[in-house]
Each structure stands twice: as structure tokens, then as C-alpha cells.
């Protein structure tokens, strides 16, 4: 599924022509800064974490600046930066566990109203804000393919691949590098690079959710769905929330390993575990993550009365309702989205 989608992306490699290599810091920044956003997206796809992606993009630029006087222009500056970023990520992944979603660890809960199993020892997958990683391109096909390659489901399935296969698939299917270029970067043969790509595609087809069968909503249907979703949560109207879910909707909520399937079960989960008590306890602020609609949820503090950061919802809307909700309770993610920790008091 994912391989077929990603191969539609046009070749974005732009050559730096007639460039005199200048070694000053300002000259490096002028030439390299235009690639920062796409390198952040690349590192995020590799690592599954915005916190880590930001750190390793910074490391990439530091390494590139230190070596800039040795850059001879035999490849594009963009390609050179991707080489450094990929190697940096691969080194980081050598001693790191993959970042799962709850459904990667166990089956759905058979007691949606029961105690939640929190796992603070797991390095959970993190969502990424569109404002930081969305492609900036005039070509709609390039933008659409970039969005597909950062969708939460795609990044989650990437975590099932060994690091080298992850790099091969991203460089070949997303970046459109030639097999020989990938082989040179990784220090392997072209045949080995092609074999790694085949294994990566096969694994993704095995573990990826079959989103091809999900009928996407029209823009008008999606806008209405999201409007009703926001109202239902702010009114704490659980029956209304359940109506907006598909029959087999899935609700996952890192750092809790507990997850549930089915609209009715999700309703029970919210009723039994959400700290909201009634209308006005929650306020939702629309945002976008992983090329998908999202909401920042703020919960009223019973002592101060202020609405404080509570969690980020990343939704998969369909023509029949919301098919998947990733509810991320790590409020440190709010800064990546440019979101405040506390909302101004409503008048």
C-alpha cells in the first residue's frame, strides 16, 4: 500500500549549480537553511520522535558546517545534507528501541472501563506538527505524497523495520534516490540495497493497516465531522462522540498501553476514565499533525479554573466517521505545535 503511494512522488533533487563554496557561517546558513524543514521530516520518519528529530537535525547541521570547507559540489548540497542526516539517525538508532503505538504491543482491551496500564518505560511514537514538517511545494502531487509519508500509520509501520531497511525505503521510495546512491551511502552493494528495499516493502505490506479500503471524506464532510467532534467533547456529550466514530474505530493513548476497538467500547473508556465531569471542562483547539486533523485538548483545573494542556488528539476521518484516534498525553509536545500550556480564560 505505502510503497505504491510513495512511488508517485516526483523527483525533488535540485542541483546546486555554479556555486562557489564559501566557508563562512553566514554563507553556510544561506545555502543550507532552505532544507531544514524537509530534513526534519526525514529524521522524524526515521526516528518516530519530534524531540529526537529536532536534536539530530541540529547535529546534522553542526557536522555539515564543520565539514563544509571539504564539500566539493560533486553532488547537490541537498543530497550531501541528507547523507549526513541519514548517517546521524542510523548511529542514533543502533542502541535504541523502536517507538511503538499501543496496538503494536498487545491486543485490544476486553475491559474498556477498567484500570489503564501506563508504560512510562516505553519510548512511544510521537506525532509531528504539520507546521514543522509539511512539504512546501507548488506541485499538489508532491505535497500529497509528502503528507502520505508522514501519516501516523505510515510512521508507525516504519518502526517495524530494522534501521537500515528504514533508511533504504525512505531514500528510495520517498526521496527517489537511485539504488547505487543508497548503496554508496550505506556502504553496501547495489544488490544488497535492492534486496533491503524488497524486504522493507514486504514488511510494510504485512503490518500496515489497509487504509486503501477506507473511504476518505469530502472536504465538506470532514469539516462538519470535526466541528461536531469539537462540540461533543467540549459539551462532554459521550453519546454524541460515539455517534461520530466508525463501528470498528480504534482509540490509542500513549503512554497507556491499554487500547480499545469499537465505538461503544470507546464510549465506555471515556466515561470511566476521562477526568471531565461536564460541559466546559474541556476545550479543544484545532491543529494538524502528520498530515491529519488534530486537536489540542485542554482540561479545566478544578482548583484554579484554568484550562491546562491535557493531550493531543490525532484523527483519521473517513466518510463514515473517525476510524482512529491517537490520544497523546505527553504535553511537552505542545511546544512543537506552538501551543500554549494554558488557555486564556474565556469571557
Secondary structure as GFF3:
##gff-version 3
##sequence-region A 1 347
A	DSSP	alpha_helix	2	6	.	.	.	ID=ss1
A	DSSP	alpha_helix	25	32	.	.	.	ID=ss2
A	DSSP	three_ten_helix	33	35	.	.	.	ID=ss3
A	DSSP	alpha_helix	36	47	.	.	.	ID=ss4
A	DSSP	alpha_helix	50	67	.	.	.	ID=ss5
A	DSSP	three_ten_helix	68	70	.	.	.	ID=ss6
A	DSSP	alpha_helix	77	93	.	.	.	ID=ss7
A	DSSP	three_ten_helix	102	104	.	.	.	ID=ss8
A	DSSP	alpha_helix	130	133	.	.	.	ID=ss9
A	DSSP	alpha_helix	140	148	.	.	.	ID=ss10
A	DSSP	alpha_helix	152	158	.	.	.	ID=ss11
A	DSSP	alpha_helix	163	169	.	.	.	ID=ss12
A	DSSP	pi_helix	170	174	.	.	.	ID=ss13
A	DSSP	alpha_helix	179	186	.	.	.	ID=ss14
A	DSSP	alpha_helix	190	207	.	.	.	ID=ss15
A	DSSP	three_ten_helix	211	213	.	.	.	ID=ss16
A	DSSP	alpha_helix	219	234	.	.	.	ID=ss17
A	DSSP	alpha_helix	238	243	.	.	.	ID=ss18
A	DSSP	beta_strand	245	253	.	.	.	ID=ss19
A	DSSP	beta_strand	256	261	.	.	.	ID=ss20
A	DSSP	alpha_helix	263	273	.	.	.	ID=ss21
A	DSSP	beta_strand	282	289	.	.	.	ID=ss22
A	DSSP	beta_strand	292	300	.	.	.	ID=ss23
A	DSSP	beta_strand	307	318	.	.	.	ID=ss24
A	DSSP	beta_strand	321	328	.	.	.	ID=ss25
A	DSSP	three_ten_helix	331	337	.	.	.	ID=ss26
###
